[in-house]
Amino acid sequence: MRIPLGLLCIFFVFILNNAAAQVADDCLNAIPICNNTPVNGGTSGYGTDDFNNAPNSGCLEPTITGFIESNSAWYRFRTSASGQLGFNIGFDTSEDWDFALYRSSSCAALGDPIRCNFFDNGDEDAYMGVGEDPTGNTGNVQYEDWIQVAPGEDYYLLINNFSNSNSGFSIQFSGQIFVTNPNDALDCSIINNLLGAPIAACDNETVTLDATTTNALGYTWYSDTGSGYQVLAGEVSPTLSVNSSAMYRVRVSMPAPPDIISDVQVAFSVAPVTHPLADEALCVENGTFNLEVKDAEALGPQDPATHLVSYHSTFSDADNGLNPLPKLHTINSGNETIYVRVSSLENPRCYDASEQFILEGVVTPVLTFEDEVFICENTAGEIIGELFPNAQYIYSWDSGETTPSISVTQAGNYTLTVTNTTAGLNCSASRTVSVSVSEPPVISEVLIDDLQTANTVEIVNNVPGNFEYQLDTGPFQSSPVFREVSPGMHTVTINDLNGCGTVTDNIIVVGFATFFTPNSDGSNDFWQIVGIETLREPVVQIFDRYGKLLAVMEEDYLGWDGTYNGAPVPSTDYWFKISFLDDSNQRVEARYINNHFSLRR
């Protein structure tokens, strides 16, 4: 299981007064670490070559000294729990540090390191180590994978500065074992010290040193702030409360020599102060808010290089340093309280989570009205725009109106801008309505392909638009072509899908020969109408080219024999008309018929 970046073990500080005390440059003198993590004031040289002039140790190679070590510090620790363990080594971004971690109980048998870093710090990262960069930088190449540990395992940690210029480093342990075993993840039995391990504290705390010893005859306390140990007059109790950084010593007088003398370092870091932050308001449509812009407010005059600002959704998370929000925080509508934590990078135990601010997400209007509208010719007006307005919004059309909706009678593009004015913000959304004029349909022509096994009817509509077509009472269809139409009278309909009208007409589907040869040879001697029997009381009139009526056929299905008053008419073209009774018993003339044929002799 990965532990959140904010969930680290308790941190302690080493700030000693000389290089020999603060750093063990030889493995044999490795500084034991218990429930503490040191901060060192820099390394200077190394003692003996712990690698016996070896060309490498894991990823480590010779430095500018010609040896693997140049300015080294050694630490050792022993695990008391099972689980995931890591650490973060912090340093100045301008410096170049390396490390190697060995699983071994003896400096004489270190073996190869199980985790190792020899990258230069060209990226100017502030951390290296095992696990996860506490800043969230997943691209930091100076990090190795978490290690899984078991109780009783011994480790040696070498931290080496590649050059002679360094300002020190800090070690912060992390991992699941500090969650499951917060007080005994590391074995303190390796430290033989009455006053315990070095202590890191915040300057708003008081640390109590406890030297209580069975059968003790008396206690004498000393402090060293850089000029040697001085007796603390009047301090003769087994405990001592301190609130300033120093080396502290106790001498416990025992009934029989030797007396017990124990030293401990206590280092106080400045406790950060979170300064008040102004509330923020943003339009939700912006998507995210960069919380990093609030860092300067939270820090005030404090140095951003020595402090970490994090943001949290609950006070509990801020107080415990858990679940920091991503710097690019998603904006939600309404008010959200953001809790702020300022931590010391030197000692993350020193923090302040007393401030918060309101992040208000102002809703950008959501426009749902139609953006394409059709109006009919000669319309009295069509309403476009927002039909269910919000009384808190401001409405503005590019045509000058300031109402949520307007009535239009002409084609064109009309743009409405809707603005939510809240918390000093103007959150706007715009939508353009395209208005088109829809003309009513017109049956320009009906093309009838008859005298076929399956007659075809095509309705010709020369008006552009969006239409559907119907034959008789059948279903409407998008195509104007109807197939397998039976002979007889039919009704065709065109409907404007935009609601601008319907037109209906009656048609006759019949068939006739385009020519006939009345020569009494028994073949094609009569011109006749095919399907005329489907009409009520049909009347067929035949004319010559000058409009002279030559023949009238009333329910005479045999046909015309090509004579006028018993005499044959000449070979030429002739025309005809068909009339019939409609459903209202009115005589009507059939339209859309190609009423022209030829007589040949």
Buried (B, 14 or more C-beta within 10 A) or exposed (E): EEBBBBBBBBBBBBBBBEBEBBBBBBBEEBBBBBBBBBBBBBBBBBBEBBBEEEEEBBBBEBBEBEBBBBBBBBBBBBBBBBBBBBBBBBBBEEBBBBBBBBBBBEBEEBEEBBBBBBBEBEEEBBBBBBBBBBBEBEEBEBBBEBBEBEBEBBBBBBBBBBEEEBEBBBBBBBBBBBBEBEEBBBBBEBBEEBBBBBBBBBEEEEBEBEBEBEEBEEBBBBBBEEEEBEEBEEBEEBEBEBEEBBBBBBBBEBEEEEBBEBBBBBBBBBBBBBBEBEEBBBBBBEEEBEBEEBBEBBBEEBEEEEBBBBBBBEBEBBBBBBBBBEBEBEBEEEEBEBBBBBBBBBBBBBBBBBBBBBBBBBBBBEBEBEBEBBBBEEBEEBEBBBEEBBEEBBBBBEEEBEEBBBBBBEEEEBEBBBBBEBBEBEBBBEBEBBBBBBBBBEBEEBEBBBBEEEBBBBBEBEBEBEBBBBBEEEEEEEEBEBEEBEBBBBBBBBBBBBEBBBBEBBBBBBBBBEEBBBEEEEEEBBBBBBBBEBBEEBBBBBBBEEEEEBBEBEEBEEBBBBEBEEEEBEEEEBBBBBBBBEEEEEEBEBBBBEBEBBBEE
